[in-house]
Amino acid sequence: QIPSRVLIVIAGLAGWPITTLAWLCLLNVLPFTPDALALRWQYVSAIQDFSSLCIWLATCAVTKAILEVGLQMTLNGLTLNHYETRIQSAVAVYVSLRKLFAIAKAAEKAKAKHSRSSYKTRNAAVQGAAADAVANLEENDIDIGVSGPSRFNRLHGSLNILAGPFQVGAGFRDVSTIEKARIRARQAFYPLVKAQGRSKDQGLSREKVLQWLGAGEKSIEAGIFTMDPLCEEDFVAVVERAYKEQRFITASMSSFDVCNDILWRFFFAGWLVSMVLTLTFMFGVDFREWVMPMITLTVSVCWVLSRMLGDMIQGAIFVLWIRPFDIGDWIKLSSPGQPSKSDEMAVRSITLWRTHFVSITGEQKLIQNSVMNGMCITNLNRSSSSPCFPIKILVPAVTAPAKVTELVDSIRQYITDKDTDWVNGSLLVSSMNYSAGYMALDIWPTYRCLHQDLGAMSDSKTRLLLFIHSYMQIAGIAYVRPAQRFTDIENEGGKPQSSPLADQPTQRPTTLLTVCRPLSRHGTA
């Protein structure tokens, strides 16, 4: 019984406080009774500029709805493109660790139950309990709550799981710090080893772990459990990396949402200004009289705020569309086409205007996104999982070929034996410098750790260099830089005199070392 035009306006603006107030005022003014539909419509039509106001309100409702839907769909698409694969991997690792902790708890209970039995009986009971736990592991036992009708709903459910504490199953308290994650991993490692019928020194069998998880060689689980056998430190590193990834994803999504909110406020402010101007021109203001003042004002504001607006637009494109890094990533900056001269930096926070970094030495750095937009960014976290950096050593050119061959073979054997540090390695002689008396031996080892594990890379490299140094010392291979020529300048005659070695033919370096003698007892030159 309400006029259809008014109903359309009210339905289109449902939820707006100003609309509610306007509707209450309209009910108090107009005599709305069931017997006077024609009279009601006559009263409504008699209101001055009511039709224009209805059109403006309907336009506001439609344009705001289009703005909200279009912007939300764009931001949802950007979120899916940036984080969907990463969140799925994090959830898969999270579920896998939950399963392993459940198996460890079952093995621990069986060991406590048969504590007074013989060693063989106790081990058999532990392995049987682990097998039963694996058989009982189903999707309903570890509910991660990521179901939903759409990709974005499933992504939102996964984020809700990752945003909470790192749950490691019954019997093991939830993890809220990195130190607690290490403690829980060490507590679960020994029961898992016993569940496989192995000793702690033998470690976990990678094949058996993948069999427990029901994963193949090309699965996500196979990518996190790369060592075989899996020692305690490797298992702790896996749990620690999973905990860090969960926290970094949560922080990155929070930062991304803040940037999205700022972008939404910017578009909403532009929409609001345009609607207010439209309403002003609809009710008596001559548009032709305001054209030049509006153009002048717009140009002036843009000129004053040009740098800030330009930086914000470039920052929005850089952060929301390009997104070359996330919180927790280790990066290096350099000019395009030039080698990187900066230290590795960890991303701490991201905004539309600038990014906060922490260098490897602990320095806090703020860099504008518009500046980084034209730089070369090396993201260590998104690089290949097996870094390879050259190590150069100098071998005396007078070393016997047999000793050089033994040195090369020893380095290769060391890299092969230390499979916890290295995947493989190759060696080559890059240059021969007979004038300096050495040849350069380049070692290209492939690290077992990831690019962002800078501490582990430094430890592996240190152990390799110490081994090379010790071997060369024992084998009598020591590079000593050849003696350098020098010139002796007399104080009285002022004529330079060379040392006896200066006139002899030699292949030594031609670097000159000048020695000055005193001019007198009380003065020096």
VENSULNOR-V602330 format. One record per residue. N is the residue number from 1. RES is the residue in one small letter. PSI is psi as a letter, one per 30 degrees, with the letter a starting at -180 (999 if undefined). OMEGA is omega as a letter, one per 40 degrees, with the letter a starting at -180 (999 if undefined). D_LAST is the distance of its C-alpha to the last C-alpha in whole Angstrom. Layout:
N|RES|PSI|OMEGA|D_LAST + N|RES|PSI|OMEGA|D_LAST
This chain:
1|q|f|i|111 + 2|i|k|i|108 + 3|p|k|a|107 + 4|s|e|a|106 + 5|r|e|i|103 + 6|v|e|i|102 + 7|l|e|i|102 + 8|i|e|a|99 + 9|v|e|a|97 + 10|i|e|i|97 + 11|a|e|i|97 + 12|g|f|a|94 + 13|l|g|a|92 + 14|a|k|i|93 + 15|g|f|i|91 + 16|w|k|i|90 + 17|p|e|a|90 + 18|i|e|i|91 + 19|t|e|i|93 + 20|t|e|i|95 + 21|l|e|i|95 + 22|a|e|a|97 + 23|w|e|i|99 + 24|l|e|i|101 + 25|c|e|a|101 + 26|l|e|i|103 + 27|l|e|a|105 + 28|n|f|a|106 + 29|v|e|a|107 + 30|l|k|i|109 + 31|p|i|a|112 + 32|f|j|i|112 + 33|t|l|a|115 + 34|p|f|a|116 + 35|d|f|a|119 + 36|a|h|i|117 + 37|l|e|i|115 + 38|a|e|a|116 + 39|l|e|i|115 + 40|r|e|i|112 + 41|w|e|i|111 + 42|q|e|i|112 + 43|y|e|a|110 + 44|v|e|a|107 + 45|s|f|a|107 + 46|a|f|i|108 + 47|i|k|a|105 + 48|q|k|i|102 + 49|d|g|i|100 + 50|f|e|i|100 + 51|s|e|i|100 + 52|s|e|i|97 + 53|l|e|i|96 + 54|c|e|i|97 + 55|i|e|a|95 + 56|w|e|i|92 + 57|l|e|i|92 + 58|a|e|i|93 + 59|t|e|i|90 + 60|c|e|a|88 + 61|a|e|a|89 + 62|v|e|a|89 + 63|t|e|i|86 + 64|k|e|i|84 + 65|a|e|i|86 + 66|i|e|i|84 + 67|l|e|a|81 + 68|e|e|a|81 + 69|v|e|a|82 + 70|g|e|a|80 + 71|l|e|i|77 + 72|q|e|i|78 + 73|m|e|i|79 + 74|t|e|a|75 + 75|l|e|i|74 + 76|n|e|i|76 + 77|g|e|i|75 + 78|l|e|i|71 + 79|t|e|i|71 + 80|l|e|a|73 + 81|n|e|a|71 + 82|h|e|a|68 + 83|y|f|a|69 + 84|e|e|a|73 + 85|t|e|a|71 + 86|r|e|a|69 + 87|i|e|i|71 + 88|q|e|i|74 + 89|s|e|i|71 + 90|a|e|i|70 + 91|v|e|i|74 + 92|a|e|i|75 + 93|v|e|i|72 + 94|y|e|a|73 + 95|v|e|i|77 + 96|s|e|i|76 + 97|l|e|i|74 + 98|r|e|i|77 + 99|k|e|a|79 + 100|l|e|i|77 + 101|f|e|i|77 + 102|a|e|i|81 + 103|i|e|i|81 + 104|a|e|i|79 + 105|k|e|i|81 + 106|a|e|i|84 + 107|a|e|a|82 + 108|e|e|i|81 + 109|k|e|a|85 + 110|a|e|i|86 + 111|k|e|i|84 + 112|a|e|a|85 + 113|k|e|a|89 + 114|h|h|a|89 + 115|s|f|a|86 + 116|r|g|i|89 + 117|s|l|i|90 + 118|s|l|a|88 + 119|y|e|a|85 + 120|k|e|i|87 + 121|t|e|a|89 + 122|r|e|i|87 + 123|n|e|i|84 + 124|a|e|i|87 + 125|a|e|i|88 + 126|v|e|i|85 + 127|q|e|i|85 + 128|g|e|i|88 + 129|a|e|i|87 + 130|a|e|i|84 + 131|a|e|i|86 + 132|d|e|i|89 + 133|a|e|i|86 + 134|v|e|a|85 + 135|a|e|a|89 + 136|n|f|a|89 + 137|l|j|i|86 + 138|e|l|a|87 + 139|e|e|a|86 + 140|n|f|a|88 + 141|d|e|i|87 + 142|i|i|a|83 + 143|d|j|i|84 + 144|i|f|i|81 + 145|g|h|a|83 + 146|v|g|i|82 + 147|s|l|i|85 + 148|g|l|a|86 + 149|p|f|a|88 + 150|s|l|i|84 + 151|r|e|a|81 + 152|f|e|i|79 + 153|n|e|i|82 + 154|r|e|i|81 + 155|l|e|i|77 + 156|h|e|i|78 + 157|g|e|i|80 + 158|s|e|i|77 + 159|l|e|i|74 + 160|n|e|i|77 + 161|i|e|a|76 + 162|l|f|a|73 + 163|a|f|a|72 + 164|g|a|i|74 + 165|p|l|i|73 + 166|f|j|a|72 + 167|q|k|a|75 + 168|v|g|i|75 + 169|g|l|a|79 + 170|a|k|i|81 + 171|g|f|i|80 + 172|f|k|a|77 + 173|r|k|a|76 + 174|d|k|a|74 + 175|v|k|i|70 + 176|s|f|i|69 + 177|t|l|a|65 + 178|i|e|i|63 + 179|e|e|i|63 + 180|k|e|i|67 + 181|a|e|i|67 + 182|r|e|a|65 + 183|i|e|a|67 + 184|r|e|i|70 + 185|a|e|i|69 + 186|r|e|i|68 + 187|q|e|a|72 + 188|a|f|a|73 + 189|f|e|a|72 + 190|y|e|i|73 + 191|p|e|i|77 + 192|l|e|i|76 + 193|v|e|i|75 + 194|k|e|i|78 + 195|a|f|i|80 + 196|q|f|a|79 + 197|g|h|a|80 + 198|r|l|i|76 + 199|s|l|a|74 + 200|k|e|i|71 + 201|d|e|i|69 + 202|q|f|i|70 + 203|g|a|a|70 + 204|l|k|i|72 + 205|s|k|a|73 + 206|r|e|a|72 + 207|e|e|i|76 + 208|k|e|i|78 + 209|v|e|i|76 + 210|l|e|i|76 + 211|q|e|i|80 + 212|w|e|a|80 + 213|l|f|a|79 + 214|g|h|a|81 + 215|a|k|i|78 + 216|g|a|a|78 + 217|e|f|a|74 + 218|k|g|a|74 + 219|s|l|i|74 + 220|i|e|a|72 + 221|e|e|i|72 + 222|a|f|i|71 + 223|g|f|a|68 + 224|i|f|i|67 + 225|f|i|a|68 + 226|t|f|a|66 + 227|m|k|i|65 + 228|d|j|e|68 + 229|p|l|a|69 + 230|l|j|a|68 + 231|c|l|a|66 + 232|e|e|a|66 + 233|e|e|i|62 + 234|d|e|i|63 + 235|f|e|i|66 + 236|v|e|i|64 + 237|a|e|i|62 + 238|v|e|i|65 + 239|v|e|i|67 + 240|e|e|i|63 + 241|r|e|i|63 + 242|a|e|i|66 + 243|y|e|i|66 + 244|k|e|a|63 + 245|e|e|i|64 + 246|q|e|a|67 + 247|r|e|a|65 + 248|f|e|i|63 + 249|i|e|i|66 + 250|t|e|i|68 + 251|a|e|i|65 + 252|s|e|i|64 + 253|m|e|i|68 + 254|s|e|i|68 + 255|s|e|i|65 + 256|f|e|i|67 + 257|d|e|i|70 + 258|v|e|i|68 + 259|c|e|i|66 + 260|n|e|i|70 + 261|d|e|i|71 + 262|i|e|i|69 + 263|l|e|i|70 + 264|w|e|i|73 + 265|r|e|i|73 + 266|f|e|i|71 + 267|f|e|i|74 + 268|f|e|i|77 + 269|a|e|i|75 + 270|g|e|i|75 + 271|w|e|a|79 + 272|l|e|i|80 + 273|v|e|a|79 + 274|s|e|i|81 + 275|m|e|i|84 + 276|v|e|i|84 + 277|l|e|i|83 + 278|t|e|i|86 + 279|l|e|i|88 + 280|t|e|a|87 + 281|f|f|i|88 + 282|m|f|a|92 + 283|f|i|i|93 + 284|g|f|a|93 + 285|v|k|a|89 + 286|d|j|a|89 + 287|f|e|a|87 + 288|r|f|i|86 + 289|e|f|a|85 + 290|w|g|a|82 + 291|v|e|a|81 + 292|m|e|i|78 + 293|p|e|a|77 + 294|m|e|i|77 + 295|i|e|i|75 + 296|t|e|i|73 + 297|l|e|a|72 + 298|t|e|i|71 + 299|v|e|a|69 + 300|s|e|i|67 + 301|v|e|i|67 + 302|c|e|i|66 + 303|w|e|a|63 + 304|v|e|a|62 + 305|l|g|a|62 + 306|s|e|a|61 + 307|r|e|a|58 + 308|m|e|i|59 + 309|l|e|i|62 + 310|g|e|i|60 + 311|d|e|a|58 + 312|m|e|i|61 + 313|i|e|i|63 + 314|q|e|i|60 + 315|g|e|i|60 + 316|a|e|i|63 + 317|i|e|a|63 + 318|f|e|a|60 + 319|v|e|a|62 + 320|l|e|a|65 + 321|w|e|a|66 + 322|i|e|i|62 + 323|r|i|a|61 + 324|p|f|i|59 + 325|f|l|i|58 + 326|d|l|i|60 + 327|i|k|a|59 + 328|g|f|i|57 + 329|d|k|i|56 + 330|w|k|a|52 + 331|i|l|i|51 + 332|k|k|a|48 + 333|l|k|i|47 + 334|s|l|i|45 + 335|s|k|a|46 + 336|p|k|i|48 + 337|g|g|a|47 + 338|q|k|i|44 + 339|p|l|a|43 + 340|s|k|i|43 + 341|k|f|a|40 + 342|s|l|i|42 + 343|d|l|i|43 + 344|e|k|a|46 + 345|m|k|i|48 + 346|a|k|a|52 + 347|v|k|a|54 + 348|r|e|i|55 + 349|s|l|a|58 + 350|i|k|i|59 + 351|t|l|a|60 + 352|l|f|a|61 + 353|w|e|a|58 + 354|r|l|i|55 + 355|t|k|a|54 + 356|h|k|a|53 + 357|f|l|i|51 + 358|v|j|a|49 + 359|s|l|a|46 + 360|i|f|i|45 + 361|t|g|i|43 + 362|g|g|a|45 + 363|e|k|i|44 + 364|q|k|a|47 + 365|k|k|i|47 + 366|l|k|a|50 + 367|i|k|i|50 + 368|q|k|i|52 + 369|n|e|i|55 + 370|s|f|i|55 + 371|v|e|i|51 + 372|m|f|a|52 + 373|n|f|i|55 + 374|g|g|a|52 + 375|m|l|i|50 + 376|c|k|a|50 + 377|i|k|i|52 + 378|t|j|a|51 + 379|n|j|a|54 + 380|l|e|a|54 + 381|n|f|a|57 + 382|r|g|i|59 + 383|s|l|a|57 + 384|s|l|a|58 + 385|s|f|a|59 + 386|s|i|a|57 + 387|p|l|i|53 + 388|c|j|a|52 + 389|f|k|a|48 + 390|p|k|i|46 + 391|i|k|a|43 + 392|k|k|i|41 + 393|i|l|a|40 + 394|l|k|i|38 + 395|v|k|i|40 + 396|p|k|a|38 + 397|a|f|a|39 + 398|v|g|i|40 + 399|t|k|i|43 + 400|a|k|a|46 + 401|p|e|a|49 + 402|a|e|i|51 + 403|k|e|i|48 + 404|v|e|i|47 + 405|t|e|i|51 + 406|e|e|i|52 + 407|l|e|i|49 + 408|v|e|i|50 + 409|d|e|i|54 + 410|s|e|i|52 + 411|i|e|i|51 + 412|r|e|a|54 + 413|q|e|i|56 + 414|y|e|i|54 + 415|i|e|i|55 + 416|t|e|a|58 + 417|d|e|a|59 + 418|k|i|a|57 + 419|d|f|i|59 + 420|t|f|i|59 + 421|d|e|a|55 + 422|w|k|i|56 + 423|v|e|i|58 + 424|n|a|a|57 + 425|g|l|i|54 + 426|s|l|a|53 + 427|l|k|i|50 + 428|l|l|i|49 + 429|v|j|a|46 + 430|s|f|a|44 + 431|s|l|i|41 + 432|m|j|a|40 + 433|n|j|a|36 + 434|y|e|i|36 + 435|s|e|i|33 + 436|a|f|i|31 + 437|g|h|i|34 + 438|y|l|i|36 + 439|m|k|a|39 + 440|a|k|i|40 + 441|l|j|a|43 + 442|d|k|i|45 + 443|i|k|i|47 + 444|w|i|i|50 + 445|p|k|i|51 + 446|t|j|a|54 + 447|y|k|i|54 + 448|r|e|a|57 + 449|c|l|a|56 + 450|l|l|a|56 + 451|h|e|a|54 + 452|q|f|i|54 + 453|d|i|a|53 + 454|l|e|i|50 + 455|g|e|i|50 + 456|a|e|i|52 + 457|m|e|i|50 + 458|s|e|i|47 + 459|d|e|i|49 + 460|s|e|i|50 + 461|k|e|i|47 + 462|t|e|i|45 + 463|r|e|i|48 + 464|l|e|a|48 + 465|l|e|i|44 + 466|l|e|i|44 + 467|f|e|a|47 + 468|i|e|i|45 + 469|h|e|a|42 + 470|s|e|a|45 + 471|y|e|a|46 + 472|m|e|i|43 + 473|q|e|a|42 + 474|i|e|a|46 + 475|a|f|a|46 + 476|g|g|i|43 + 477|i|j|a|41 + 478|a|k|a|38 + 479|y|k|i|35 + 480|v|k|a|32 + 481|r|k|a|29 + 482|p|l|i|28 + 483|a|k|a|25 + 484|q|k|i|22 + 485|r|l|i|21 + 486|f|l|a|17 + 487|t|k|a|15 + 488|d|k|a|13 + 489|i|j|i|10 + 490|e|l|a|10 + 491|n|f|a|8 + 492|e|e|a|11 + 493|g|f|a|14 + 494|g|g|a|11 + 495|k|k|i|14 + 496|p|k|i|14 + 497|q|k|a|16 + 498|s|l|i|18 + 499|s|l|i|19 + 500|p|f|a|23 + 501|l|f|a|24 + 502|a|e|a|23 + 503|d|f|a|25 + 504|q|k|i|28 + 505|p|k|a|30 + 506|t|l|i|30 + 507|q|g|i|31 + 508|r|l|i|28 + 509|p|k|a|27 + 510|t|g|i|24 + 511|t|k|a|21 + 512|l|k|i|18 + 513|l|j|a|15 + 514|t|k|i|12 + 515|v|k|a|10 + 516|c|k|i|6 + 517|r|l|a|7 + 518|p|k|i|6 + 519|l|e|a|6 + 520|s|a|i|9 + 521|r|e|a|11 + 522|h|f|a|11 + 523|g|l|i|7 + 524|t|l|i|4 + 525|a|999|999|0
